[in-house]
Amino acid sequence: MPKMRRIFCPLLGLMMLTTLAMAGGVAPGEEAPQQPEVAEKVTTTPAQTSAAISKARQAVVPPPKAVVKQSLPARAAAPVQPKASVQVDKNSWMLSSREGECAPLSSSSRKTGDIGTFKTPQDFARKMQQRGHQAFVLDIGDVRDQVVRVKVPDMELDLTFVRVGMCR
């Protein structure tokens, strides 16, 4: 038995050493260089980009429902009395509902409690952050600074602010 171990152990060691030497594969310097993949260059027109953005927005904010108004016959229509016109700055902000209607900024106090007055979505987000809430301001309009969404996750708030000129 001891003779067998003397022969068998060195033989087994040589076989293991040979196997390791052969299993090494190809040295990194010897392998063929890989050709870089050529990516296809894609270009889009501004119209295609705008269409893609509009489609993405519709997935997030559904389009407003159509409002049907009944009109009176022409002979029964009373002359239109001009309403007391209030000068509204077209650059001021209003809250938008899912139906596309606009509401004054003060109507947000029902959802947020008394946070004071604010005139812009950024002011609103700043006031929420001052009260310890996370607030995210996202510009979602086709034209910059026309439609802004403010999210306050811990209060489950998702408000859309629009410029007065965009209200119906």
C-alpha positions in Angstrom: 0.0 0.0 0.0 2.7 2.5 0.8 4.4 1.8 -2.6 1.2 2.5 -4.3 0.8 5.9 -2.5 4.4 6.8 -3.6 3.6 6.2 -7.2 0.0 7.3 -7.2 0.3 10.7 -5.4 3.0 12.2 -7.7 1.2 10.8 -10.7 -2.0 12.5 -9.6 -0.1 15.7 -8.9 1.3 15.8 -12.4 -2.1 15.2 -13.9 -3.6 18.1 -11.9 -0.7 20.4 -12.9 -1.1 19.4 -16.6 -4.9 20.0 -16.4 -4.4 23.5 -14.9 -1.8 24.4 -17.5 -4.0 23.4 -20.4 -7.2 25.0 -19.0 -5.6 28.5 -18.9 -7.1 29.5 -22.3 -5.8 32.3 -24.4 -3.6 35.0 -23.0 -5.3 38.5 -23.1 -2.6 39.8 -25.4 -3.0 36.9 -27.9 -6.8 37.2 -28.4 -8.2 39.0 -31.5 -9.3 42.6 -30.9 -13.0 43.0 -30.9 -14.6 45.4 -33.3 -16.7 48.2 -31.7 -20.4 48.0 -32.3 -21.6 50.7 -34.6 -24.7 52.2 -33.2 -27.3 53.5 -35.7 -27.6 57.3 -35.5 -31.2 58.3 -35.0 -32.4 61.8 -35.6 -35.9 63.3 -35.0 -37.6 66.4 -36.1 -38.9 68.9 -33.7 -42.5 67.9 -34.7 -41.7 64.2 -33.8 -40.2 65.2 -30.5 -43.2 67.4 -29.7 -45.7 64.6 -30.6 -43.8 62.2 -28.4 -43.9 64.6 -25.4 -47.6 65.3 -25.9 -48.4 61.6 -26.0 -46.4 61.1 -22.8 -48.2 63.9 -21.1 -51.6 62.5 -22.1 -50.6 59.3 -20.4 -49.9 61.2 -17.2 -52.6 63.8 -17.3 -55.8 62.8 -19.2 -57.1 65.3 -21.8 -59.8 67.6 -20.7 -63.4 66.6 -21.3 -65.3 68.5 -23.9 -67.8 71.0 -22.5 -71.0 71.3 -24.5 -72.9 74.5 -24.0 -76.5 75.0 -25.2 -77.0 78.1 -27.2 -80.3 80.1 -27.3 -82.0 80.8 -30.6 -80.8 84.1 -32.1 -84.2 85.8 -31.8 -84.5 85.0 -28.0 -81.0 85.9 -27.1 -80.8 88.9 -24.9 -78.0 91.5 -25.5 -74.9 90.5 -23.7 -74.1 92.7 -20.7 -70.4 93.2 -20.2 -69.3 91.7 -16.9 -67.4 93.9 -14.5 -63.9 93.2 -15.8 -61.3 92.5 -13.3 -57.8 93.1 -14.6 -56.1 89.7 -14.5 -52.4 89.4 -15.3 -52.0 86.7 -18.0 -48.7 85.8 -16.4 -50.4 85.0 -13.0 -51.0 81.4 -12.0 -54.2 79.3 -11.3 -54.8 75.7 -10.3 -56.0 73.3 -12.9 -58.4 70.4 -12.4 -58.5 67.2 -14.3 -61.5 68.5 -16.3 -59.4 71.4 -17.6 -61.1 74.0 -15.4 -59.2 76.6 -13.5 -59.5 77.7 -9.9 -57.8 80.4 -7.9 -54.7 79.5 -5.9 -56.5 80.1 -2.7 -58.6 77.0 -3.3 -55.5 74.9 -2.5 -56.0 75.7 1.2 -58.7 72.9 1.4 -56.0 70.3 0.6 -52.9 71.9 2.2 -54.2 73.7 5.3 -53.2 77.2 6.0 -49.8 77.7 4.4 -50.3 81.4 3.7 -50.4 83.1 0.4 -48.3 82.3 -2.6 -48.3 83.5 -6.2 -46.2 80.9 -8.1 -45.9 77.1 -8.0 -42.3 77.6 -6.8 -43.5 79.7 -3.9 -46.0 76.9 -3.0 -43.2 74.2 -3.1 -40.9 76.4 -1.0 -43.6 76.9 1.6 -44.2 73.1 1.7 -40.5 72.5 2.1 -40.3 75.0 4.9 -42.9 73.0 6.7 -40.8 69.9 6.4 -42.4 68.2 3.4 -40.7 67.0 0.2 -42.0 69.0 -2.7 -41.1 68.4 -6.4 -41.7 71.0 -9.1 -42.0 69.6 -12.7 -42.4 71.8 -15.8 -44.8 69.7 -18.0 -45.9 72.2 -20.6 -45.0 72.3 -24.3 -43.8 75.9 -23.7 -41.5 76.4 -20.7 -43.1 77.8 -17.5 -46.7 77.6 -18.7 -47.9 74.3 -17.0 -46.2 73.3 -13.8 -46.9 70.3 -11.6 -46.0 70.2 -7.9 -46.0 66.9 -6.1 -45.9 66.6 -2.3 -45.8 62.8 -1.8 -46.1 62.6 2.0 -49.4 64.7 1.8 -50.5 62.8 -1.3 -50.7 66.1 -3.2 -50.4 66.4 -6.9 -51.3 69.9 -8.1 -51.2 71.3 -11.6 -50.6 75.1 -12.0 -51.3 76.8 -15.3 -50.9 80.4 -16.5 -54.2 82.3 -16.6 -53.9 82.7 -20.3 -54.3 79.0 -20.7 -57.5 78.8 -18.8 -60.9 78.4 -20.6 
